[in-house]
């Protein structure tokens, strides 16, 4: 079940260095003035900020739950999503990388309201499967705004893409070229190249990307097969902490462009992939933007595949404490607690297992007190906890060591911020637990609210 009513705030709050005048001048940016009183999403409260809206939504949802009488599962974990944060991230992108068009990575979080907002902002979409393509096309989005960015595709999926007019797709091996010749000979292909992703948290070149010593032969084969290679793509890995990785990747892409030109290909599309973080985005942009301009003339279209950049900071998840155990250290005799939540690594915290995620638990309710946003005071007593999910698997551990103030009781709630990426979309039904958790939407940007009304 999903709550689709959106509470909206009055002010537009831009990241530092962004002004409304600079945004109006950004190419390809949909800019709306602040929503006036009388708009259905305008609540008249100029003090309402993103955190205030999230706090109110969390409190309302929790207060609506009576654990003594609710239906089984009525106290399940749930999300609060601030769509205004996604809007701000888009403006931030356009300010820092105005030449590079974002094609949102649907796999990261296919939330329908997120997709709707990004579509109305003019984004394209990076799809990796038939289902993801179907999802985007069902929203009346043109297939020209989709790149089928998977270099190893199922044959029937290639046929489906052809039938729907999704022309742009990637490849990195000869077998893929033979499939494309058979099922979609008019496809507009991008050769995905391997990169140095050794400085990324999630390395991708171990699985995808053609080594540079094979690109010339792959392009020659594509030429022999009568296929149309229109560009190059790469991905430096997810969560890269070395922005300079983009420089060598862009240089390598330039080399492959030149190889293609020697064979007569008119290559005019560069896909610089994903890997963009929320915390180091400006550092990446300050390197990637100039590198692209240095190596590629203005008639080359440049796109990217940001995912977590857009959604990670927009989603907060709240989980219920369902059990607690006291543990005594046999060596020093100190006590700590094991907390069991109704969400875990088989649910919305799967990123702990495969995405190097380190969720930070915070107390949302403690007895009758509501603690969202409460800052820890100097000298405040803290208690050691390990945080566990609800399944019978011993690997279902969200955090092996966390420190929280006071003693959290059964029936309390914890919350985790920065939970918008690779969370809800990868939840499972293992042990029979739900993989469909509610999302309560708020919107701290009137511009985003207006776009969602379209």
N, C-alpha and C positions, 0 to 999 in steps of 0.2 A: 504494500500500500504506500502511496506517495501523497503527501500534502502539497498541493500546487498553489495555494494562496500565497502571495508574496507580500510581505510587509516591506515598505520602502521608507528610506530616510530622505530628508530634504537636501542636504548639502552634497555637492560633488567633492570628494576628497581625492586629490591627485597625489601620486608619489612625489617625493622631493624632486625639484627641478622641473616638474611638469606644470605648465600653465595652460589655461583654456585657450589663450591666443596661439600658443605654439601648436596645440592639438588641432585647431581649426585649419592649420596650414599643412598638416601631415597628409601626404597623398594616400588615398584609399581609406581614410578614416571616416567612419560615420560619427559625426559629433552632434549632440543635441544639447540645447540649453537646459538649465535646471527646470525640472517639472514644476509647473505652477500649481497653486492651491486649486483644488477641484479635480485634479487628476486622480484617477482611482487608486494609484499607489502612493499618493502624497499624504503623509500623515501630519504635516504641519509642525513637526518637532525638529527645530534646527539643531538640537543637541544630540539627536539620534545619530550615533556612529555605528560603524560595523560591529564593534564589540558589544555595544548596547543592544543592537538588534539580535545578535547571536545569543546574548545573555537572556533576553526576554523570551526568545523562542525556546531555549533550553528549559527555562523555568516553567513556561506554560505547558510544554509537553510533559515534563516530569510531574507537575501538579495535576495533570489530567489522569494520572495512573494511580489506581488504588490496588495495591498488591494483594489485598485481602479479597477482592471481588472481581478483578479483571479476568478476561479470558486467558487461557493458557498461552503464554508467549506475549501477553499484553505489555510486559515490561522489557521487551526485547531492546537491544541496542538500536540507536537511531542516529541519523546525521542531521546537522544543520548546515546548510550551504548558503553562503553569501555570494549571490551572483554579481554583486557590485565589485567584488574583488577580481573576478574574471575580466570585467570591463576595464578596471584599472590596469590589469596586466596587459591587456591589448593595447591600451594607450601607451603604456611603457614600451612595448615592443615597437610600435610605430615611431616613437620618438627616437629610439636608439638604433633601430635597423630599418629605416624607411624604405630601403630598396628591396628587402627580402620579404616575400609574401608568406605569412604563416599558413600552413596546411595542418590543422590540428590532428594529432595522433589519436584517433577514435579509441584505440585499444586501451588508452590510459584511463579513460572515464567516459563511457558512452551515455552519461546521464542526459535525458531528453531535453531538459531545460538548458543545460550547458550547450548542447549541440545547437539548439534553437538560437540562443544568444550569439554564439560564434558565427552561425550562418548569417544572422542579421547584421553582424559586424563586418561581413564580407570575407570571412576566412574560407580557405579551402579545407579539404579533409584528406588525411592520410588513412587509407583503409587497408587492412591486411587479410580480409576474408570476404566471402560472399555475403555473410550476415552483416558485416559492417557496411558494405556497399549498399545492401538493401535498406539498412537503417537510414543512411543519408539520402538515398533516392526517394524513400517514402516521405521525406520532408519537402518534396518538390524542389530539391536542390539539383542544379544542372550537373550531369556527369562530367562536364568539363572542369568542375571544381573538385574532382576526385583524382588522386593518384593511387593506383593499386601498388603500394610499396611493399611488395613481398617478392623476393627474387626466386622463390621455389614454390610455384603455385600448383594446385590440383588442376588437372586438365579441364574438368567440368566447370571449375571456377573461371578459367580463362574463357571458355565458351560463354558463360554467363556475362562476364564483363563485356565481351564483344556484342552480345545481344542488347546490352543496356547502353552501349556507346561510351563505356569507360575506357578511353584510349591509352592513357598514360600508365605505364607499368614498368617495373624494374626487372632486371635479370642479372645473373653473375656467373652463368655457366652455359656450356654448349647445349646440354639437354633441354634447357629452358627455351633456347632459341628454336630448336626443332619443334617443341610444343607450340610456340607462338606461330611458327610458319604454318602449322597444320590447323590451328584453331582460331587464330586471330592475326592473319598476315598483314593487316593494315594498322596494327597497334603502333603506338608511338613509344618507343622503348628508351629506357635510361639504363646505362651500364653502372651497376653498383660496384664500387671499388673498395678493397680492404684499406683500413687505416691503422695507424698506431693508436690503439685505444688502451694502452697500458696504464694510463692515468685516469681511467674511468672506473666507477664502482661496478657497473654492469658492462662487461666487455661483450661486444657483438661480432667483432671481426673473426673470432674463433669459429663462428658459424656461417656468417654471410660476408660477401664481398670478394670480388675477383682480385687475386694478387696482381701487382703491377706488371709482372713479367708475363701475364696471360692476356692482358687487355687488347693488345694489338691483334692477336690471333682470334679472339672473340669478335672483335669488330670486323675482321676479314670474313669470318664465317657468316656473320649477320649480313654482310654485303653479298656474299655468294647466295644466301637464301632469299635475297630480295626484301629483307626487312628494313625498317626505318628506325635507326637509332638517332634520337633527337637530343640526347644529353647524357649527363653523368650524375650519379648520386653517391653519397657517402654518409656514414654515421660514425662519429668519433666515440660512441659509447654513451651510456646513460650515466648521468651524475659525474661528468668529467670535472676534475679539479685542476686541470692544467689548460687554460684557455689557448695556449700556444699550439695545442694539438690541431686546432682549426687551420693554422697557417700551412702546415705541411699537407693537410688534406686538400686544401684549396690548390696548392701548388701541384699536387698529384692529379687533381681533376683537370687542371689546365693542360698537363701533359697528355691526358687521354683525349681531351678535346682536339688537340693538335693531331693525334693519331687518327682520330675520326675524320678530320679535315683532309688528311692525306689520302683517305679512301673515298672521299667525295660526300661524306655525310655533312649535312647542314645542321650542326648541333647548336641549339640556342636555348637550352634549358639546363640549369644547374640546381640540384637538390642538395642542400647542405645538411640535411638530416636533423636529428634531435640532440638531446643531451643537455639542454639548457636548464640551468638551475635558477631557483628564485634568488638565492643569496649572492651569486657571482655573475648575474646576468650582464650587468654593465661592463664588467671586466671582459667577458666573452665578446660582447658587442663591439667593444673598443678595438678588438683584434680582428674579429671576423669581418666586420663591415669594410674596413680599409683593405683587407686582404682580397676580398671579392672585387672591390673597385680596382685594385692594382692589376689583377690577373684577367678580369673579364670586362669587356666593353659594355656599354649601356644597352646594346641591343640583345644581350643575353638575359633572359628572364631567370631570376633566382628565387627559389622557394625553400622553405624549411619545414620540419616536422615536429614542432614543439608539442609536448604533452603535459608532463608534470609542471612545466613552467606556468601554464595557465590555471591549473586546477588544484594543485597541492595545497596551497594556502587558503583556498576558498571553503574547504569542508572541515567540519569538526564532528567527531563521533563521541557519543555518550554511551557508556556501558554500565550495567547494573552489577553491584557486588552480590554474588549469590552464595558465597561461602568464604570461610576464613579458618586457617589453621595456625596455631602457634608452634614455632620451631625453636628448639634450644640447641645452640652450638655445643657439641660435646667437648670441644677444646676449651673455649673461654667462658662457656655458660651463658652467653648473651642470647637474648630472645629476639626473634624476628617473626614476621608473619608471611604466610602464603595467602594471597587473595585470589579468589576465583571469580572471573567475570563471565557474563553471558555472551561474550564475543572473544575470538582468539585467532590463531594463525590459520585455521581452516575457514575463518570468516573474513572480517574486514582487515585483519592484520597479517594477511598472507605475505606482505612485503617483508616481514621479519625473516621469513624463510628464504625468499628468492630475490629480494630487492635491496638488501643491506639497510633495511629500515630500522630505526631505533626510536620507536614511539615514546613520548614523554608523558607519563600519567600525571594528571592533576586532579585534586579533589573537587568534585562538583557540588556534592551535598555531603554534609556531615551531620547526621541526625536531622534536625529541623533547620539547620543553617545552609544557606546557599552560598557557595564559595567561588563561583566563576570569576576569574580575573583577579582573585585575591593574591597579593604579593606576599612572599615569605618575609617575615620580619627577622631582623638580626637577633641571633640568640634563640630563635624559636626552636623548640624541641622537635626533632624529626625522628621518624621510626623507619626501620628497614623493612622493605617488602620485596617479595617476588610476585609477579603478576602472571596469572595463568588463565588459559581459555577453558571452555566448558567440556571439551571432548575427552575421551578416555585415553588419548595419546599423550605419552610423556613428553613429546616434542612440542606440545601445544603451550608454549611459554612466550608471553609477550615481552617480559622483562625479567631477567634473572636477579637484578638488583636495582631497586629504586628507593628513594627516600621521600616520604611524605609527612607532612605535619600531623600530629595527633594520631589517634588510633581510628582507622577506618572500620566501620561496622558493616555487618551484613545488612543489606537494604540501602546502603549509600550508593552514590553514583560517582564514577570517575569520568573525566573527559580527556580527549586527545586532540590537539590541533594538528594542522598540516596533514590531513588525512584524505585529500582529494585524489591522490594518484595511486593507481594500481591497488585499490582497496575493495570497494563494493563490487567492482567488475570481476574480481578474481575469487570472490567468496564461493564456498562450496556447501553442499548439504551433508557433509560427512557427519556420521552419527545421527543423522536425521534433524540436525539443527537448521534453522532457516538461513537461506542465502539472499533473502529479499528484505532488506532493512529500510525502514521509512526514511524519507528525506523531507525535512522541513526547510522551505526556501525563504530567505530574506534577501533584501536588496538595498544596499547602502548607496547606490548610485541611481538617481532618477533617470539618467541617460540610458542605463541598462533596462530599467523598468519600462521605459517608453518603447525600447526596441522589442521587448517581450510582448508588448501589446499589439505589435504589427501582425 
